[in-house]
Amino acid sequence: VCNFMSHEKCLKNVKIPCSCIAPSLVRVPVAHCFGPPGHYKRKFCTVCRKSLESPALRCEVCELHVHTDCILFACSDCRQCHQDGHQDHDTYHHHWREGNLSSSARCEVCKKTCGSSSGMRCEWCGILAHAACYIIVTPECTFGRLRNMILPPSCVQLFSRNFSKLHCFRISENLQTEADEDDDVDGLTQGSAKDVQISTDSSKQILKIFDGNDAVKRNQFRLISVPRIAKNEEVVEAALRAYYINDDQQEYELQTFTQQALLSDDVINRNDAAEDSNLGSVFRESIPEAWIIRAKPKDEEVIRIYPAWLKVGMAYISLRINKDSTTQTVIKEVLPLLGRQTESLQNFKLVEVLMGSKQVQRMVLDNQELILNRLKDIRKTSIRQMNQTRFYIVENNKSIVRVNLFVGGLPPQLSPEEYTNILKDELTIKTNVVSVSHVYQAQGAVVLEISCFSEAERIYMLVKDTTVNDKPLNAVVIPDVMASKIPQNCCPLLVFVNPKSGGLKGRDLLYHFRKLLNPHQVFELTNGGPLPGFHTFSKVPSFRVLVCGGDGTVGWVLGALEEIRHKLVCSEPSVAILPLGTGNDLGRVLRWGAGYSGEDPYSILVSVDEADDVLMDRWTILLDAEEPAEGAENGIAEPEPPKIVQMNNYCGLGIDAELSLDFHHAREEEPGKFNSRFHNKGVYVKVGLQKISHTRNLHKDIKLQVDQHEVELPSIEGLIFINIPSWGSGADLWGSESDNRFEKPRIDDGLLEVVGVTGVVHMGQVQGGFRSGIRIAQGSYFRVTLLKPIPVQVDGEPWIQAPGQIIISAAGPKVHMLKKSKQKQKK
């Protein structure tokens, strides 16, 4: 059925179910979360087990790889990352996934290499084993080496019925080529063609096979190749195999594909009669090219009823039904078999579950529904769908629906009532099922609690197309973290990734971190910023943060943390950095390196777990322009309002900021070119060379006061305030020689160092390590007076500042950062 190949001697070790029966072995179906098609070298398709040469799909949450053509047959057995209102198990079993291991993989049990297409890997703890050995491993999963950093799935609740998995895990859809059903059509037709049309043998013929009315409507067919003179049974068998169905072929028949075939059931019988008289159950050359597989009608059948969330020791109950069996009679027969005969039928319902690979759909069956007719309808729609349909018996307890939706992009500093009114006007929210549970006034964001699935889905979709004061709104589905259930020694890691930072490596990291941790603890910063992540973790008693991005991204997250700190139970989480930007000075100082160059994400997480806690100063810069901004309307000019900026690394005035500004403009004009650190630095050098001949007299245009004392400035082109001993991609601007006038700089001493540079050449010499800057002052409170407009940059963000005052002073409490520990981790 599925092309799986094995040596005869290895056959006894094959324990993996075939694609046709894999769905029946899933305990709780969980849909996959497929990203856009991509090229995955040396990987095998989980369904047809052939290698993935053409663009294929992979699940963003577990290690499932599948051809676009095979996606309809993928089994919905993704990792269960949260509770969906039903399940309540605190022990977790290994989640085994077959194949696609690296060549160096070693088996946990026999310690021999198992890097083959059929080795096994647990999707939670990552242990590896041969298909024959994994049975010996104890079934309970302890989440492995990263268990203290993983947010346990039993502590996360998310009512996700109508939301796709992409929405639940906040995976941005802009990278999503609309992988909707229509794409599947092309995938299905072309994909099957590639397998079949290789045989140009004239004794064979190619037939199109549809598996039901649904496939006909969508024009989704599979191609099969059969001999020109073939028995009816052979063709039926080939057709079933094309759809991964291993039922008895006697139960199926083929019907010629004509339009009226869909309209009348009698056509089947008429067709059969006609064919039999002419063909004698042998296909000849005059055969139509397209056929539909149909199930022969049955008077009785055996179905499986799964008790799922009732705490019962059996996987399912087989029940024989006839044409009089209704939902109610089925429940009545099943309850005694589950030992629940004393309970009232009204307390239970029968739920039909369709285990689609992209979405698991549930439907409660009506009490009087005739089950045999229901099965007949499903088979008529799609034979394959019947393979993925199950019946569950569920207790009728009214579960309280609660969907949390984070809505950002609203005007800041309004009252809860004003926010409610805006949402009523713009989104026509129904206040009987929607309430505002949290308000973040400074950031212009609210969290809505919604007690109705369809209303939650409507608001979520509507927010995307809504703007308030010309600013687009954004919505993020937020899970509910049940802090009381988090184990004592667990300190989950909250991960922020900026996919736009240096070299666009963020996309890959997002995938790896979702796979290694619980996807609910990984947040993409382009999707609502850091606030949804901090809100999700607001009740967690102890957590750490990992920021993947450049220095600007780190500043953004630290700024958001400062603003929301008073609302967090863990108000001072420690922050680690995975540097993705161009400069990455803070990353260098904290030993995280000059930039990410493809290290193993797993070892990065281990380093974060072993990192040391250090304190770091942060600074507030108040920019108060006294002269009006240029280009004011009607000639009536108003000065710019004072601006407050937070600083972590350094603040530059003059030539340093001017280069930064030119680089910034170049990147905005052609963002596509700035996807490698090497190119970015080349542009910096080019911009610098253009400025070499310029001379400016910055010291005449500014005045400096340090701790209330005037400071005489030497002849300089740039003035830089540094908080950390790294500037401009790792250069030491202060220098290492000792100096009686100043203390040795540290990142937590409450002091800033002030240094001057004489021009581009001087800056180049500092970068090359030949010179250091001109030491000017050290202090904790600074006032700079600008006499004319001057370029300014703070942590790599540049702009032109109008004349006026700049005041730099210490900001709030010091922040806890994580510094990579020196000792090599033990193997």
ZAMARGU-4260 file (C-alpha; in steps of 0.2 Angstrom, whole numbers, plus 5000, padded with zeros to 4 digits):
<rodrens>
0) 5000/5000/5000 | 5013/5013/5005 | 5030/5008/4996 | 5039/5004/5012 | 5054/4993/5008
5) 5064/4982/5019 | 5076/4968/5018 | 5069/4951/5022 | 5081/4949/5037 | 5075/4966/5044
10) 5056/4963/5042 | 5055/4956/5060 | 5061/4973/5066 | 5048/4983/5057 | 5036/4990/5070
15) 5029/5005/5061 | 5011/5005/5056 | 5007/5007/5037 | 4999/5024/5032 | 4983/5015/5029
20) 4981/5010/5048 | 4991/5023/5056 | 4975/5034/5059 | 4967/5020/5069 | 4981/5020/5082
25) 4980/5038/5087 | 4973/5041/5104 | 4969/5059/5103 | 4969/5066/5086 | 4979/5083/5084
30) 4980/5092/5067 | 4997/5097/5060 | 5003/5114/5057 | 5010/5115/5039 | 5021/5129/5034
35) 5024/5134/5015 | 5031/5122/5003 | 5050/5121/5004 | 5065/5110/4998 | 5070/5098/5012
40) 5086/5088/5007 | 5089/5070/5012 | 5071/5069/5020 | 5058/5055/5017 | 5039/5058/5016
45) 5030/5050/5031 | 5015/5044/5020 | 5023/5036/5004 | 5040/5034/5011 | 5049/5041/4996
50) 5062/5054/4997 | 5057/5073/4995 | 5065/5079/4979 | 5051/5091/4974 | 5045/5105/4985
55) 5037/5097/5001 | 5028/5102/5017 | 5034/5100/5035 | 5024/5102/5051 | 5030/5118/5061
60) 5027/5109/5077 | 5033/5091/5075 | 5045/5082/5063 | 5033/5077/5050 | 5038/5079/5032
65) 5026/5075/5018 | 5024/5078/4999 | 5011/5091/4994 | 5003/5076/4985 | 5002/5065/5001
70) 4996/5078/5013 | 4978/5072/5012 | 4984/5055/5019 | 4995/5062/5033 | 4989/5055/5050
75) 4984/5069/5062 | 4996/5064/5076 | 5005/5080/5080 | 5011/5084/5097 | 4998/5089/5110
80) 5004/5105/5116 | 4989/5111/5126 | 4973/5105/5134 | 4958/5109/5124 | 4945/5109/5137
85) 4943/5090/5138 | 4959/5081/5142 | 4967/5081/5159 | 4982/5070/5160 | 4997/5075/5169
90) 5008/5061/5164 | 5015/5062/5146 | 5020/5048/5135 | 5034/5048/5122 | 5028/5055/5106
95) 5037/5044/5093 | 5040/5050/5075 | 5048/5039/5063 | 5063/5042/5051 | 5072/5058/5045
100) 5086/5056/5059 | 5104/5063/5056 | 5117/5050/5050 | 5126/5052/5067 | 5110/5047/5078
105) 5113/5034/5091 | 5100/5022/5099 | 5096/5025/5117 | 5094/5007/5120 | 5108/4997/5111
110) 5119/5013/5108 | 5122/5008/5090 | 5119/5021/5076 | 5101/5022/5071 | 5102/5036/5058
115) 5091/5028/5045 | 5074/5031/5037 | 5066/5020/5050 | 5074/5026/5067 | 5063/5034/5080
120) 5064/5050/5089 | 5053/5057/5103 | 5046/5074/5099 | 5047/5080/5117 | 5063/5073/5125
125) 5072/5070/5109 | 5078/5052/5113 | 5082/5041/5098 | 5080/5023/5096 | 5079/5009/5082
130) 5061/5004/5077 | 5065/4987/5086 | 5072/4995/5102 | 5060/5009/5106 | 5047/4997/5112
135) 5059/4994/5127 | 5060/5012/5132 | 5048/5016/5147 | 5032/5025/5140 | 5032/5040/5151
140) 5042/5055/5144 | 5051/5066/5156 | 5054/5080/5143 | 5073/5076/5143 | 5088/5088/5146
145) 5077/5104/5143 | 5063/5099/5155 | 5066/5114/5166 | 5064/5126/5152 | 5049/5118/5143
150) 5031/5124/5147 | 5022/5108/5151 | 5007/5105/5140 | 4997/5100/5155 | 4999/5118/5161
155) 4992/5126/5145 | 4974/5128/5141 | 4968/5134/5124 | 4950/5132/5117 | 4955/5132/5098
160) 4940/5123/5090 | 4938/5136/5075 | 4956/5142/5074 | 4968/5134/5063 | 4984/5128/5071
165) 4994/5143/5063 | 4983/5155/5073 | 4985/5145/5089 | 5003/5145/5088 | 5004/5163/5081
170) 5013/5157/5065 | 5013/5172/5054 | 5003/5169/5038 | 5012/5181/5027 | 5025/5168/5024
175) 5011/5156/5021 | 5007/5154/5003 | 4989/5151/5004 | 4991/5132/5007 | 4972/5130/5005
180) 4962/5116/4997 | 4965/5124/4980 | 4983/5121/4981 | 4980/5103/4986 | 4971/5101/4970
185) 4986/5105/4960 | 4997/5095/4971 | 4986/5080/4971 | 4984/5079/4952 | 5001/5083/4947
190) 5009/5074/4961 | 5001/5058/4956 | 5005/5061/4938 | 5024/5061/4942 | 5023/5044/4950
195) 5013/5036/4936 | 5017/5043/4920 | 5035/5036/4920 | 5029/5020/4912 | 5027/5024/4894
200) 5023/5005/4891 | 5009/5004/4877 | 5002/4989/4886 | 4997/4999/4901 | 4984/5013/4902
205) 4982/5027/4914 | 4966/5030/4923 | 4960/5044/4933 | 4952/5039/4950 | 4940/5049/4961
210) 4936/5044/4978 | 4919/5052/4980 | 4908/5067/4975 | 4920/5079/4985 | 4935/5074/4974
215) 4924/5076/4958 | 4919/5094/4963 | 4937/5099/4967 | 4943/5089/4952 | 4955/5080/4964
220) 4960/5063/4957 | 4974/5050/4958 | 4981/5042/4943 | 4984/5023/4942 | 4992/5013/4929
225) 4984/4996/4924 | 4986/4984/4910 | 4975/4987/4895 | 4967/4971/4898 | 4964/4970/4917
230) 4951/4961/4928 | 4939/4973/4936 | 4946/4967/4953 | 4963/4972/4949 | 4958/4990/4944
235) 4948/4991/4961 | 4963/4985/4970 | 4974/4998/4962 | 4962/5012/4965 | 4960/5008/4983
240) 4979/5007/4985 | 4981/5024/4977 | 4970/5031/4991 | 4980/5021/5005 | 4964/5010/5009
245) 4967/4992/5013 | 4949/4986/5015 | 4942/4971/5006 | 4940/4976/4988 | 4924/4965/4987
250) 4916/4979/4996 | 4919/4992/4983 | 4915/4995/4965 | 4920/5007/4951 | 4907/5018/4943
255) 4911/5028/4927 | 4913/5046/4929 | 4899/5056/4921 | 4891/5071/4927 | 4874/5063/4929
260) 4882/5049/4939 | 4883/5061/4953 | 4864/5065/4952 | 4857/5048/4952 | 4861/5033/4963
265) 4852/5021/4951 | 4865/5026/4938 | 4877/5014/4947 | 4866/4999/4944 | 4862/5004/4926
270) 4881/5006/4922 | 4885/4989/4930 | 4872/4981/4919 | 4878/4989/4903 | 4896/4985/4907
275) 4893/4967/4911 | 4884/4964/4895 | 4898/4972/4885 | 4914/4968/4894 | 4912/4953/4905
280) 4921/4961/4919 | 4937/4964/4909 | 4943/4982/4904 | 4946/4984/4886 | 4953/4999/4876
285) 4936/5008/4874 | 4936/5011/4893 | 4932/5029/4899 | 4947/5037/4907 | 4939/5043/4924
290) 4931/5032/4937 | 4924/5035/4954 | 4926/5022/4968 | 4910/5018/4977 | 4907/5008/4993
295) 4893/4994/4990 | 4878/4997/5002 | 4878/4986/5017 | 4863/4981/5029 | 4874/4981/5044
300) 4891/4986/5049 | 4904/4985/5064 | 4909/5003/5070 | 4922/5008/5083 | 4916/5019/5098
305) 4931/5028/5107 | 4929/5033/5125 | 4943/5045/5123 | 4941/5057/5138 | 4931/5046/5149
310) 4944/5038/5161 | 4942/5020/5154 | 4955/5007/5152 | 4951/5002/5134 | 4955/5011/5118
315) 4938/5008/5109 | 4923/4997/5109 | 4917/4988/5093 | 4898/4988/5090 | 4887/4980/5077
320) 4874/4992/5070 | 4860/4990/5058 | 4849/5001/5048 | 4838/5005/5063 | 4853/5010/5074
325) 4852/5028/5079 | 4864/5039/5090 | 4853/5036/5105 | 4853/5017/5103 | 4872/5017/5101
330) 4875/5026/5117 | 4863/5015/5126 | 4872/4999/5120 | 4890/5007/5123 | 4887/5013/5141
335) 4885/4995/5149 | 4901/4990/5140 | 4910/5005/5148 | 4903/5000/5165 | 4892/5016/5166
340) 4875/5008/5164 | 4868/5016/5179 | 4870/5033/5171 | 4857/5043/5161 | 4858/5043/5142
345) 4855/5062/5143 | 4872/5064/5151 | 4881/5058/5135 | 4883/5063/5117 | 4891/5055/5102
350) 4903/5066/5092 | 4909/5062/5075 | 4927/5067/5073 | 4936/5070/5056 | 4954/5068/5058
355) 4960/5079/5044 | 4979/5082/5043 | 4976/5101/5044 | 4961/5102/5055 | 4952/5090/5067
360) 4934/5094/5065 | 4921/5089/5078 | 4902/5087/5076 | 4889/5082/5089 | 4877/5069/5081
365) 4858/5072/5083 | 4850/5059/5094 | 4839/5052/5080 | 4852/5052/5067 | 4853/5034/5058
370) 4871/5029/5060 | 4871/5018/5044 | 4865/5032/5033 | 4878/5044/5041 | 4892/5031/5036
375) 4884/5030/5018 | 4884/5049/5016 | 4902/5050/5022 | 4908/5037/5010 | 4898/5045/4995
380) 4907/5061/4999 | 4924/5053/5000 | 4930/5035/5003 | 4946/5041/5011 | 4937/5053/5023
385) 4929/5037/5030 | 4946/5031/5035 | 4949/5047/5045 | 4932/5048/5053 | 4929/5042/5071
390) 4915/5041/5084 | 4918/5047/5101 | 4907/5045/5116 | 4908/5061/5127 | 4901/5067/5143
395) 4889/5081/5142 | 4897/5092/5154 | 4895/5110/5149 | 4913/5115/5147 | 4915/5134/5149
400) 4922/5141/5133 | 4935/5155/5135 | 4945/5161/5121 | 4958/5175/5125 | 4962/5187/5111
405) 4976/5200/5112 | 4971/5216/5102 | 4985/5228/5099 | 4987/5244/5089 | 4974/5254/5098
410) 4977/5273/5103 | 4987/5273/5119 | 4981/5280/5136 | 4963/5278/5135 | 4951/5271/5149
415) 4944/5253/5148 | 4927/5261/5144 | 4934/5271/5129 | 4943/5255/5123 | 4926/5245/5124
420) 4917/5259/5114 | 4931/5259/5100 | 4929/5240/5099 | 4910/5241/5098 | 4911/5254/5084
425) 4925/5246/5074 | 4921/5227/5077 | 4903/5228/5083 | 4908/5216/5097 | 4894/5208/5107
430) 4896/5213/5125 | 4886/5198/5131 | 4900/5186/5126 | 4915/5198/5125 | 4923/5207/5139
435) 4939/5216/5141 | 4950/5207/5154 | 4966/5216/5154 | 4970/5234/5148 | 4988/5240/5143
440) 4985/5258/5142 | 5003/5264/5138 | 5005/5252/5123 | 4987/5254/5117 | 4982/5235/5119
445) 4968/5225/5127 | 4965/5207/5130 | 4947/5201/5126 | 4939/5186/5134 | 4927/5178/5123
450) 4914/5165/5128 | 4909/5160/5110 | 4919/5152/5097 | 4911/5159/5081 | 4912/5177/5089
455) 4930/5174/5093 | 4934/5169/5075 | 4924/5183/5068 | 4933/5196/5078 | 4950/5188/5074
460) 4947/5189/5056 | 4940/5207/5056 | 4954/5214/5066 | 4966/5211/5052 | 4957/5222/5040
465) 4953/5236/5053 | 4963/5252/5056 | 4960/5265/5070 | 4967/5282/5068 | 4976/5276/5052
470) 4985/5262/5062 | 4981/5244/5058 | 4976/5233/5073 | 4983/5216/5076 | 4976/5201/5085
475) 4985/5186/5093 | 4976/5171/5100 | 4983/5169/5118 | 4984/5153/5128 | 4979/5152/5146
480) 4994/5146/5157 | 4988/5138/5173 | 5003/5144/5184 | 4997/5133/5199 | 5001/5117/5189
485) 5019/5122/5184 | 5031/5110/5193 | 5041/5117/5207 | 5058/5117/5199 | 5052/5122/5182
490) 5057/5139/5175 | 5050/5140/5157 | 5059/5150/5144 | 5050/5163/5135 | 5057/5165/5117
495) 5056/5180/5106 | 5062/5179/5089 | 5064/5194/5076 | 5063/5185/5059 | 5069/5202/5051
500) 5085/5203/5061 | 5102/5201/5052 | 5103/5188/5038 | 5084/5182/5040 | 5090/5167/5050
505) 5075/5170/5062 | 5063/5159/5052 | 5073/5143/5054 | 5076/5147/5073 | 5057/5149/5075
510) 5054/5132/5068 | 5068/5124/5079 | 5063/5132/5095 | 5044/5127/5092 | 5050/5109/5089
515) 5062/5109/5104 | 5050/5118/5117 | 5032/5120/5118 | 5026/5131/5103 | 5016/5141/5116
520) 5032/5149/5123 | 5039/5155/5106 | 5033/5172/5100 | 5037/5180/5084 | 5040/5199/5087
525) 5033/5205/5070 | 5016/5198/5076 | 5011/5210/5090 | 5028/5214/5098 | 5034/5207/5115
530) 5018/5211/5124 | 5008/5196/5120 | 5022/5185/5126 | 5024/5194/5143 | 5005/5194/5145
535) 5005/5175/5142 | 5018/5173/5156 | 5011/5186/5168 | 5006/5173/5181 | 5021/5161/5179
540) 5030/5162/5196 | 5048/5160/5188 | 5053/5161/5170 | 5068/5167/5159 | 5068/5176/5142
545) 5078/5172/5127 | 5079/5186/5114 | 5084/5181/5096 | 5088/5197/5087 | 5100/5212/5085
550) 5104/5225/5099 | 5089/5235/5094 | 5077/5220/5096 | 5085/5217/5114 | 5082/5235/5118
555) 5064/5233/5112 | 5060/5218/5123 | 5069/5226/5138 | 5059/5242/5136 | 5043/5232/5135
560) 5048/5222/5151 | 5051/5239/5160 | 5034/5245/5156 | 5024/5229/5161 | 5035/5223/5175
565) 5023/5229/5189 | 5010/5217/5181 | 5021/5201/5181 | 5022/5189/5195 | 5040/5186/5191
570) 5044/5205/5189 | 5063/5202/5186 | 5066/5188/5173 | 5084/5186/5167 | 5086/5189/5149
575) 5098/5179/5137 | 5103/5185/5119 | 5105/5175/5103 | 5113/5188/5092 | 5105/5189/5075
580) 5109/5208/5070 | 5124/5216/5063 | 5133/5224/5078 | 5128/5213/5092 | 5139/5222/5105
585) 5128/5217/5120 | 5128/5199/5114 | 5148/5200/5113 | 5149/5207/5131 | 5138/5193/5138
590) 5148/5180/5128 | 5134/5175/5117 | 5145/5178/5102 | 5147/5190/5087 | 5132/5183/5078
595) 5122/5167/5075 | 5131/5157/5062 | 5120/5141/5062 | 5125/5133/5079 | 5114/5119/5085
600) 5098/5127/5093 | 5098/5113/5106 | 5115/5117/5112 | 5110/5135/5113 | 5096/5131/5124
605) 5107/5121/5135 | 5119/5136/5136 | 5105/5147/5142 | 5100/5134/5155 | 5118/5135/5162
610) 5121/5154/5160 | 5125/5165/5175 | 5114/5179/5181 | 5122/5197/5180 | 5115/5214/5182
615) 5116/5228/5169 | 5113/5247/5170 | 5100/5255/5159 | 5099/5273/5155 | 5085/5285/5150
620) 5088/5299/5138 | 5077/5314/5137 | 5078/5324/5121 | 5070/5341/5123 | 5071/5351/5106
625) 5069/5370/5110 | 5068/5375/5092 | 5053/5370/5081 | 5054/5356/5069 | 5057/5361/5051
630) 5043/5361/5038 | 5029/5366/5050 | 5012/5370/5042 | 5005/5388/5040 | 5022/5395/5046
635) 5016/5393/5064 | 5029/5381/5071 | 5028/5372/5087 | 5043/5364/5095 | 5044/5345/5095
640) 5037/5337/5111 | 5051/5330/5122 | 5055/5312/5117 | 5061/5299/5130 | 5072/5284/5124
645) 5079/5270/5133 | 5098/5265/5131 | 5107/5249/5134 | 5123/5250/5125 | 5128/5267/5119
650) 5122/5284/5112 | 5132/5293/5099 | 5132/5311/5092 | 5140/5317/5077 | 5150/5307/5064
655) 5146/5290/5072 | 5127/5293/5071 | 5129/5301/5053 | 5136/5284/5047 | 5122/5275/5055
660) 5109/5286/5047 | 5116/5284/5030 | 5117/5265/5032 | 5099/5265/5039 | 5093/5275/5023
665) 5102/5263/5011 | 5094/5248/5020 | 5076/5256/5019 | 5079/5259/5000 | 5084/5241/4996
670) 5080/5230/5011 | 5081/5214/5001 | 5100/5216/4999 | 5104/5218/5017 | 5102/5199/5022
675) 5120/5195/5026 | 5131/5203/5040 | 5146/5203/5028 | 5136/5214/5015 | 5130/5225/5029
680) 5147/5229/5035 | 5153/5232/5017 | 5140/5246/5016 | 5146/5253/5032 | 5164/5255/5026
685) 5158/5262/5009 | 5147/5275/5018 | 5162/5279/5029 | 5174/5282/5015 | 5162/5295/5007
690) 5164/5305/5024 | 5183/5305/5026 | 5186/5322/5018 | 5172/5330/5027 | 5177/5340/5042
695) 5165/5346/5056 | 5168/5355/5072 | 5156/5345/5084 | 5164/5352/5099 | 5159/5370/5094
700) 5141/5364/5091 | 5138/5356/5108 | 5141/5359/5127 | 5143/5345/5139 | 5139/5345/5158
705) 5143/5329/5168 | 5136/5328/5186 | 5132/5346/5186 | 5150/5351/5180 | 5154/5359/5164
710) 5167/5349/5154 | 5179/5356/5141 | 5178/5346/5125 | 5193/5343/5114 | 5193/5345/5095
715) 5181/5330/5090 | 5169/5325/5076 | 5159/5312/5087 | 5154/5311/5105 | 5149/5293/5112
720) 5142/5288/5129 | 5146/5270/5132 | 5137/5258/5145 | 5146/5242/5139 | 5164/5238/5134
725) 5160/5235/5116 | 5156/5247/5102 | 5153/5246/5083 | 5153/5227/5082 | 5166/5223/5095
730) 5178/5237/5096 | 5185/5243/5113 | 5182/5262/5112 | 5188/5266/5130 | 5204/5256/5129
735) 5211/5244/5142 | 5226/5254/5149 | 5223/5260/5167 | 5220/5278/5171 | 5221/5287/5188
740) 5207/5299/5183 | 5193/5286/5180 | 5187/5270/5187 | 5188/5254/5177 | 5171/5252/5168
745) 5159/5239/5172 | 5141/5236/5165 | 5133/5237/5183 | 5143/5252/5191 | 5130/5265/5188
750) 5142/5275/5177 | 5143/5280/5159 | 5160/5283/5150 | 5161/5297/5138 | 5173/5296/5123
755) 5177/5307/5108 | 5182/5302/5090 | 5191/5314/5078 | 5183/5307/5062 | 5181/5292/5051
760) 5199/5288/5051 | 5200/5288/5070 | 5184/5277/5070 | 5192/5265/5058 | 5208/5264/5069
765) 5198/5260/5084 | 5188/5246/5074 | 5205/5239/5069 | 5211/5239/5087 | 5226/5251/5084
770) 5219/5265/5094 | 5206/5269/5107 | 5195/5284/5108 | 5198/5300/5118 | 5193/5298/5136
775) 5183/5313/5141 | 5172/5309/5157 | 5164/5296/5168 | 5148/5300/5177 | 5130/5296/5181
780) 5120/5312/5175 | 5123/5321/5159 | 5116/5336/5151 | 5121/5340/5132 | 5116/5356/5124
785) 5114/5356/5105 | 5117/5372/5097 | 5112/5366/5079 | 5103/5350/5072 | 5115/5335/5074
790) 5113/5317/5070 | 5110/5306/5085 | 5110/5287/5087 | 5104/5276/5102 | 5108/5258/5101
795) 5109/5259/5082 | 5093/5268/5079 | 5098/5285/5071 | 5089/5302/5068 | 5093/5320/5066
800) 5090/5329/5083 | 5084/5348/5083 | 5094/5360/5094 | 5090/5359/5112 | 5094/5349/5128
805) 5098/5330/5130 | 5098/5323/5147 | 5105/5306/5151 | 5101/5298/5168 | 5100/5280/5176
810) 5083/5271/5172 | 5074/5262/5185 | 5081/5246/5193 | 5096/5237/5184 | 5090/5223/5173
815) 5095/5204/5175 | 5104/5198/5160 | 5111/5180/5157 | 5130/5179/5153 | 5135/5163/5145
820) 5146/5153/5157 | 5164/5150/5153 | 5166/5131/5157 | 5162/5119/5143 | 5146/5109/5146
825) 5149/5091/5151 | 5145/5079/5137
</rodrens>
